[in-house]
Amino acid sequence: METVIRGLILYVFLMIIFRISGKRTLYEATVFDFVLLLIIAETAEQALVGEDHSLMNSFVLIITLLLTDISLSLLKQKYKGFGNVLDGVPVILLDDGKLLHERLKKVRVDEADIMESARALRGLERLEQIKYAILEKDGKITIIPKEQEQKEIEKV
C-alpha cells in the first residue's frame, strides 16, 4: 500500500510542478530542459521505489500511475472545469496588434516568441499584421492574421 501512496503523491507533485513551470517549458524544450527532465525522472524513480526494487513493486507503481492518469482523463471529460484546472486554458497574448504585457509576463512568453510563430506559421513580419496571438493549452502559439494580411498571403 505504501507504494501506491508514494506513486499518487509523486504524480500529484509532478503535475503541480509542471503546471507551475508553464506551458512553454514542455513545448519548446532545450537541451538543458531535457537534461533536467532526465534528472527529475531519476529522482522520482528513487522516491517511488525506495528500498524495494522488486519486480512486483514496479508493476504496482506502473499500474497505479496508469490508473491515475486514466482516472484524471475521465474526470476531465466529465467535468470541463477540472480539465481547465489540470491543463489550463488558451491565453490571448496579443489583441489587434497590441501585446498584453501582464499575460505575457504571467506565462513567460515574450514578443520574440510570438514573432517566431508569426513568421513560421503565417509569414508575418510585424505585430501590427496579427489580429490575435494565442498560447494554446499544449504550449504552441496560434497566430491569426488580420483580414487584409490573410488576403495578401492567399494571393501569393
Residue, then its C-alpha position, 0 to 999 in steps of 0.5 A: m500500500e505504501t507504494v501506491i501512496r508514494g506513486l499518487i503523491l509523486y504524480v500529484f507533485l509532478m503535475i503541480i510542478f509542471r503546471i507551475s513551470g508553464k506551458r512553454t517549458l514542455y513545448e519548446a524544450t532545450v537541451f538543458d530542459f531535457v537534461l533536467l527532465l532526465i534528472i527529475a525522472e531519476t529522482a522520482e524513480q528513487a522516491l517511488v521505489g525506495e528500498d524495494h526494487s522488486l519486480m512486483n513493486s514496479f508493476v504496482l507503481i506502473i499500474t497505479l500511475l496508469l490508473t491515475d492518469i486514466s482516472l484524471s482523463l475521465l474526470k476531465q471529460k466529465y467535468k470541463g472545469f477540472g480539465n481547465v484546472l489540470d491543463g489550463v486554458p488558451v491565453i490571448l497574448l496579443d489583441d489587434g496588434k497590441l501585446l498584453h504585457e501582464r499575460l505575457k509576463k504571467v506565462r513567460v512568453d515574450e514578443a520574440d516568441i510570438m514573432e517566431s510563430a508569426r513568421a513560421l506559421r503565417g509569414l508575418e513580419r510585424l505585430e501590427q499584421i496579427k489580429y490575435a496571438i494565442l498560447e494554446k493549452d499544449g504550449k504552441i502559439t496560434i497566430i491569426p492574421k488580420e483580414q487584409e494580411q490573410k488576403e495578401i498571403e492567399k494571393v501569393 
